[in-house]
Amino acid sequence: MIEMTLEIAEKIAKAAHEKAQQLNKPISVSIVDESGRLVYFSRADHAGFFTFDTSRAKAMAAASFKRSTMEITEHKDENPLLWYSLPSVVPAQALPSPGGLPIFRDEHVIGGIGIGGGSPGEDHECALAGAAAIK
């Protein structure tokens, strides 16, 4: 089984920050392993102080549900009870908001990336750039 390593997480985060610099957005990046444990966090200068929490919760949602938080957001109305009850079941642990992606290696989820600090579209773009760094 391939696991999320610090080396992989750093490479993913670096690529996400490079994309954010192109967009001129200060972001935070959280990388979690397949069980949602934080492996790596980085915050750009001037990124908001809530971006730690939002980036981590997006990474956890993506790793847990094994799909992008953009996709989760687009389909949230198909199961509203889940999304209304999620905050009471796992408070502050999973945020179904664009900017999170599962990280795959050999068709196996090894973790997730979460971005906080930009618009939903910008966060998603940065997450895509990070995930692409290890393909």
N, C-alpha and C positions, 0 to 999 in steps of 0.2 A: 504494500500500500504506500502510495506517495503522500507525504505529509507536507504541510506548509512549513517552510523553514524561514529563518531570519533572512537569509540570502535572497530567497525568492520574494519575500515580503518587501525588502528594501528595493529590489529591482522594480516591482510593481508600483510602489509609492513614488519612486523617482520619475517614472514615466508619467504618472498622473500629475505630479507637480510641474513637469515640463509642459504638459498640455495646458495646465492652469496659467502658467506664465505667458504662453501664447495668447490666451484669452484675457490676460491682465486681471486675473482673479486670485486673491489670496484664499487658499483652501486648507482644510485639514483632511488628512487621509488616515483611515483606520483599516488595518488588515487583520482579519480573524482567521483562525483555523476552522476545520470542518465542524468542530464542536462549539464554535462561537467564542473561543478564548482569544483575547487580544494578543497578537503576535507583534504588531508594529503600529506605531502612531507617529505622525509628524504633522506639525502645524506651521504653515507659512507665516512670515511676519505679517501682521495686521489682519489675520483671519479672526473672525469673531470667536468669542469665548464659548459660545454654545456649540461651535462646530465640532468640538471633541465628541460631545454626546450624540449629535445627529449623525456624524460620520460613522461612529461605532454602531449605532442602532441600525443604520442602513446596511452595513456590512453583515451584521448578525441576521437581519431579515433575509438578505440575499443568500447567505450560506444555509440558513435553516430551510427556506422554501425552495432552494436550488433553482432560482430564476431571478431575473433582474427586478429591482424594485420599480422600474419604469413599467414593466409588464404587470407586476402586482397592482400598481396604482391604476392602470388601465382596466383591470378586471375586478377591482374591489367591489363593485356593485353586484357581482354575481354571488357573493357570499357576505352580505353586510353584517350578519351576526358575528362572524369571525372578527371583522375589523372593529366592530363596536366593543367586543369583549376582550380583544387582545391586550389593551393597556392594563386591564385588571388582572389578567392571567400572567403576563410577563411585563410588569411595569418598567418602562424606560429601557427595554431590551431589544425591541424590534420596531423599526420605523419604515412603513411601506410608502416611502417617498422617493422619487427619482434620485439616483446617485449611488445605487448599490448594485453590485453584480457578483454572482458566484464566480469563483475562480476554479477552472477546470484544468486537469492534467490527465491525459489519456482517458478522456470521457468520465473522469471521476472528480467529484467536487472535493477540493482540498481546502477550501476556505471561501472568504468573501472580501470584497473591497467596498468601502463606503467613503463617499466624498461629501463634505459639507462646506458651504461658503459661497457657492455661486447660485445661479438660477437653477431650477430643476434640469433644464436642458444642458447647461454648462456642467453641472455635477455629473450628469450621465456621460457626457463627452469625456470628461476626465477619467471616470471609471472605466470607460471603454479603452482609453489609451493605456491605462494601467494594466488592465487584463490582457491586452494585446502584447504587452512586453514579454510575456513568457510563452507565447505561442511559437 
